[in-house]
Amino acid sequence: MARKPKLDTILAEAVDTARGALAEIAGVSEIGEHLGVTAEGERLVTHRFVSHKKGYQGWTWFATLARVSRAKSKDLTVCEVGIIAGEHSLLAPAWVPWADRLAKEEIEAASAEEAGETSGEDTGTAASAERAETQPDAAVAEDSTSATEKQPESDEAEDAESDQETVQTHKSPARRQVRRRRTAQRTAARRRAAQRNRTRKEN
């Protein structure tokens, strides 16, 4: 069995020292009467005081003091100060997990809402798939129209574009001359064809 520490007389009489240490963390009016002293170890004691701090009814101020081993040394050291709850202290209620605080009706309502959201998502996905299956021709027609719009409106526009690209790519005079000759030949052929068409219409 561990031996109970002996109460140090010098530390036990240092009530004013303990009160002064507490005054550094609390107002003087918040520290009440001295409740007693307890030996915590060899030359180590704790003084207790009544708390008058608002909202801390039933709590107790404490200050732990110590001193060196030299005989009758009055050089005291403040080890710790604070406030602790007592048996009849006003305390915050015990923490309860959020899931345990919910009523049965709230849990059922949350489950029903979650089930409704999941059902709505499934219905929307099925409807999208059904629309895609029932309208394949429209999608194909749209793609065909887009492709048609991208084609040149006439062979003449295509030839002009080809000529422009060739002139930009082939910079030498000889190649440009060949391209101009070919362009002139195509233009003459188109004019002859147009003349023949007009003649046929007149006849």
Secondary structure, DSSP 8 states (H G I E B T S, - for coil): --------HHHHT-HHHHHHHHTTTS-GGGEEEEEEEEEEETTEEEEEEEE--TT-TT-EEEEEEEE-SSTT---EEEEEEEEE--TT---------HHHHS-HHHHHHHHHHHHHHHHHHHHHHHHHHHHHHH-HHHHHHHHHHHHHHHS-SSHHHHHHHHHHHHHHH--SHHHHHHHHHHHHHHHHHHHHHHHHHHHHHH-
